[in-house]
Structure formats: C-alpha cells, structure tokens
Amino acid sequence: MNLIEMIHVRSFSAEDRQKAIDLFDGLSLKGDNTPGRISLFKHESLPTDLNICLYWDTDNINWSRSDFCQTLSSAFKYFGWISHSIWTPLKEKTSC
C-alpha cells in the first residue's frame, strides 16, 4: 500500500520559512524506517505555507504516524504551526 504522510507548516515569518526550507535541505533518507521519497511544496498564494510530503510503500494496514515524521514535526514546529496527517489512496487512475 502506498501512503503519504504530510507535515503542513504555516511559518511565523519569511525568515522562519527560509529556516524550514534549510532544515528540509539538510534531511537525510539514509537508514531504516525512512520514507522512499520526501517532497517539499510551497503554497501558491500563501507564501508562509509549506507542505512536506513523505511517500511510504508499506504492507502495514494499521499505519500510524511514523517516528521519522514525528521527529520532523517536532523540528519544524520551531518555525510555525504544524499539522501532521496521513493520506491513503481511495482510488487511482492512470493514463492509457
């Protein structure tokens, strides 16, 4: 099963937003219990908002917040308000 764990950061200021981006730049995916991929998104109309998406491929159907993402959430909370959520696919379509 594929799932996405998200950390939404609403930065306190432009300076805090940049610090959050710098923290993301320093992340390492080496080691066990790390996601296969992490992406950083910016909000198009809210310059203080960032979204960190962690992409997991797991067979665990009882998934809860990962230790890795909880650690990240704790680190990012110094730069703004945090929302941490998990998303699983409901349906998917691909092009033919």
Secondary structure, DSSP 8 states (H G I E B T S, - for coil): -EEEEEEEEEESSHHHHHHHHHHHHT----SSS--SEEEEEE-SS-TTEEEEEEEEE---TT----HHHHHHHHHHTTSEEEEEEEE--S------
